[in-house]
């Protein structure tokens, strides 16, 4: 190995070490920004939340086709639906990405994940894999996905920066992150949203970009939610 190659290799190792230390420190030091916000999901009753999440009046349900169009799923993609809930988008992604693709339905609720897998089986979909994650990790290997999709779930992240680091590592180079969440705006938001949702769109962008993502699009296709696209 030449001296220049040795120096370059050493620099790469040093940068990797620094990044690892930053990630470790971030995970060790970040405080819970919303303790207990997810407690009722751990023992969630699937049928109850199915009626809540997949009924007219919920914007991300009503505008599902418009959202899917903007997400631009391609056959063979590897996708993580983070905070998959009842599987509304996990099922749709599995249908669009095809047999050569793979969809990870990621959720903290064992009951949600179990029932998403059951829905997939009943529909003959073999490309959905359930992942029960925790509040800091999405439970996926490095470079294992091409797209991370977070719909009405970001405001439930108790450790947002730590979780985003986990998402960043799971995405392949040039991978895409989409975040859809409630607009926190007193002019249009309900009192429930104002009391329940921690961060407005600008704060979400700032947090996500602090991890290393770059904002590529802010789509104006929803009224009560924002739609942000980032790239790794």
C-alpha positions as CSV (number, residue, x, y, z in Angstrom):
1,X,0.0,0.0,0.0
2,X,1.4,3.4,-1.0
3,X,1.8,6.2,1.5
4,X,-1.0,8.2,0.0
5,X,-3.4,5.2,0.2
6,X,-2.3,4.5,3.8
7,X,-3.1,8.2,4.7
8,X,-6.4,8.1,3.0
9,X,-7.3,4.8,4.7
10,X,-6.3,6.3,8.1
11,X,-8.5,9.3,7.5
12,X,-11.5,7.2,6.6
13,X,-11.0,5.2,9.9
14,X,-10.7,8.4,11.9
15,X,-13.9,9.8,10.4
16,X,-15.8,6.6,11.0
17,X,-14.5,6.6,14.6
18,X,-15.6,10.2,15.1
19,X,-19.0,9.5,13.7
20,X,-19.4,6.5,15.9
21,X,-18.6,8.5,19.0
22,X,-21.0,11.3,18.0
23,X,-23.8,8.7,17.5
24,X,-22.9,7.0,20.9
25,X,-22.9,10.3,22.7
26,X,-26.2,11.4,21.1
27,X,-27.8,8.1,22.2
28,X,-26.3,8.4,25.7
29,X,-27.2,12.0,26.3
30,X,-30.6,12.7,24.6
31,X,-33.4,13.2,27.1
32,X,-36.9,11.9,26.6
33,X,-38.8,14.8,25.0
34,X,-42.3,13.4,25.7
35,X,-42.3,10.7,28.4
36,X,-45.3,8.3,28.3
37,X,-46.8,9.6,25.0
38,X,-46.8,6.0,23.6
39,X,-47.8,4.0,26.7
40,X,-51.3,3.2,25.4
41,X,-49.9,1.7,22.2
42,X,-47.9,-1.1,23.9
43,X,-51.1,-3.0,24.7
44,X,-53.1,-1.6,21.7
45,X,-56.3,-3.2,20.6
46,X,-55.9,-3.6,16.9
47,X,-59.6,-3.4,16.0
48,X,-60.1,-0.1,17.9
49,X,-57.2,1.6,16.2
50,X,-58.1,0.2,12.8
51,X,-61.4,2.1,13.1
52,X,-59.5,5.2,14.2
53,X,-56.6,5.1,11.7
54,X,-58.5,3.9,8.6
55,X,-61.7,5.9,8.6
56,X,-62.9,8.9,6.6
57,X,-61.9,12.2,8.2
58,X,-58.3,11.3,8.9
59,X,-56.4,13.2,6.2
60,X,-53.6,10.6,5.7
61,X,-56.4,8.1,5.1
62,X,-58.5,10.3,2.8
63,X,-55.5,11.4,0.8
64,X,-53.8,8.0,0.6
65,X,-53.7,7.8,-3.2
66,X,-52.2,11.3,-3.5
67,X,-49.6,10.4,-0.9
68,X,-48.7,7.2,-2.6
69,X,-48.3,9.0,-5.9
70,X,-45.8,11.5,-4.4
71,X,-43.8,8.7,-2.6
72,X,-43.0,7.2,-6.0
73,X,-42.6,3.6,-5.1
74,X,-40.6,1.5,-7.6
75,X,-40.6,-2.3,-8.0
76,X,-37.9,-4.0,-5.9
77,X,-37.6,-1.2,-3.3
78,X,-36.7,-1.9,0.3
79,X,-39.0,0.2,2.5
80,X,-39.4,0.8,6.2
81,X,-42.9,2.0,7.3
82,X,-41.9,3.4,10.7
83,X,-44.8,3.6,13.1
84,X,-46.7,1.4,10.8
85,X,-49.8,1.3,13.1
86,X,-52.5,-0.8,11.5
87,X,-50.6,-1.2,8.2
88,X,-52.4,1.1,5.9
89,X,-49.3,2.1,4.1
90,X,-47.3,-1.1,4.7
91,X,-49.9,-3.0,2.7
92,X,-50.0,-0.5,-0.1
93,X,-46.2,-0.3,-0.3
94,X,-46.0,-4.1,-0.5
95,X,-48.4,-4.2,-3.3
96,X,-46.5,-1.5,-5.3
97,X,-42.9,-2.7,-4.7
98,X,-43.8,-6.2,-5.8
99,X,-42.4,-9.7,-5.0
100,X,-38.8,-8.6,-5.4
101,X,-39.3,-5.7,-2.9
102,X,-39.4,-5.8,0.9
103,X,-41.4,-3.8,3.3
104,X,-40.6,-3.6,7.0
105,X,-43.6,-2.8,9.1
106,X,-41.9,-1.2,12.1
107,X,-43.9,-0.5,15.3
108,X,-43.5,-0.6,19.1
109,X,-46.8,-2.4,19.4
110,X,-46.6,-6.2,19.2
111,X,-50.3,-6.4,18.5
112,X,-50.0,-4.0,15.6
113,X,-47.1,-5.9,14.0
114,X,-48.8,-9.3,14.5
115,X,-52.0,-8.1,12.8
116,X,-50.2,-6.4,9.9
117,X,-48.5,-9.7,9.2
118,X,-51.8,-11.4,9.4
119,X,-53.4,-8.9,7.0
120,X,-50.5,-9.4,4.6
121,X,-50.9,-13.2,4.7
122,X,-54.6,-12.9,4.1
123,X,-53.9,-10.8,1.0
124,X,-51.3,-13.2,-0.3
125,X,-48.4,-10.7,0.3
126,X,-45.1,-12.3,1.1
127,X,-42.9,-9.3,1.1
128,X,-43.8,-7.7,4.5
129,X,-41.7,-8.3,7.5
130,X,-42.8,-7.1,10.9
131,X,-40.3,-5.4,13.2
132,X,-41.1,-4.6,16.9
133,X,-38.8,-1.8,17.7
134,X,-38.1,0.3,20.8
135,X,-38.1,4.0,21.5
136,X,-34.5,4.6,20.4
137,X,-33.9,2.1,17.5
138,X,-35.9,1.1,14.5
139,X,-34.3,-2.4,14.6
140,X,-32.9,-2.5,11.0
141,X,-29.4,-3.3,9.8
142,X,-27.1,-0.7,8.2
143,X,-27.8,0.0,4.5
144,X,-30.9,-2.3,4.6
145,X,-33.5,0.1,3.1
146,X,-33.9,2.6,0.2
147,X,-36.9,4.5,1.8
148,X,-37.9,5.4,5.3
149,X,-41.6,6.5,5.6
150,X,-42.8,8.1,8.8
151,X,-46.4,9.1,8.7
152,X,-48.1,10.9,11.7
153,X,-45.5,9.2,13.9
154,X,-42.6,11.7,14.2
155,X,-44.4,13.5,17.0
156,X,-44.4,10.2,18.9
157,X,-40.7,9.9,18.9
158,X,-39.6,10.1,22.5
159,X,-35.9,10.3,21.5
160,X,-36.1,12.0,18.0
161,X,-32.4,12.5,17.4
162,X,-31.4,9.1,18.5
163,X,-34.2,7.5,16.5
164,X,-33.2,9.6,13.4
165,X,-29.6,8.3,13.8
166,X,-31.0,4.8,13.6
167,X,-33.0,5.7,10.5
168,X,-29.9,7.3,8.9
169,X,-27.8,4.2,9.4
170,X,-30.4,1.9,8.0
171,X,-30.8,3.9,4.8
172,X,-28.5,3.1,1.9
173,X,-26.4,5.9,0.4
174,X,-28.7,8.3,-1.4
175,X,-31.7,6.8,0.4
176,X,-34.9,8.8,1.0
177,X,-36.7,9.8,4.1
178,X,-40.3,11.0,4.0
179,X,-42.0,12.5,7.0
180,X,-45.7,13.4,7.1
181,X,-46.9,14.9,10.3
182,X,-49.4,17.4,11.7
183,X,-48.9,21.1,11.0
184,X,-48.6,22.8,14.4
185,X,-50.2,26.1,13.4
186,X,-52.7,27.9,15.7
187,X,-54.5,29.3,12.6
188,X,-55.4,25.9,11.3
189,X,-54.6,23.2,13.9
190,X,-57.1,21.9,16.4
191,X,-56.5,22.4,20.2
192,X,-55.7,18.7,20.4
193,X,-52.9,19.0,17.8
194,X,-51.5,22.1,19.6
195,X,-51.4,20.2,22.9
196,X,-50.3,16.8,21.5
197,X,-47.8,17.6,18.8
198,X,-44.3,18.8,20.1
199,X,-42.7,20.3,17.0
200,X,-43.8,22.4,14.1
201,X,-42.6,21.8,10.6
202,X,-39.6,24.1,10.9
203,X,-38.4,22.4,14.0
204,X,-38.8,19.0,12.4
205,X,-36.6,20.1,9.5
206,X,-34.0,21.5,11.8
207,X,-33.8,18.2,13.8
208,X,-33.7,16.0,10.8
209,X,-31.0,18.0,9.0
210,X,-28.9,18.1,12.2
211,X,-28.4,14.3,11.7
212,X,-27.0,14.7,8.2
213,X,-30.1,14.5,6.0
214,X,-30.8,17.2,3.3
215,X,-34.3,18.5,2.7
216,X,-35.2,18.0,-1.0
217,X,-38.9,18.7,-1.1
218,X,-41.7,20.3,0.9
219,X,-44.9,19.2,-0.9
220,X,-48.1,21.2,-0.5
221,X,-50.5,18.4,-1.1
222,X,-52.1,18.2,2.3
223,X,-54.1,20.7,4.4
224,X,-53.6,19.6,8.0
225,X,-50.3,17.8,7.5
226,X,-46.9,18.6,6.0
227,X,-45.1,16.3,3.6
228,X,-41.2,16.5,3.7
229,X,-38.7,14.6,1.6
230,X,-35.1,14.3,2.7
231,X,-32.1,12.5,1.2
232,X,-29.2,10.8,3.0
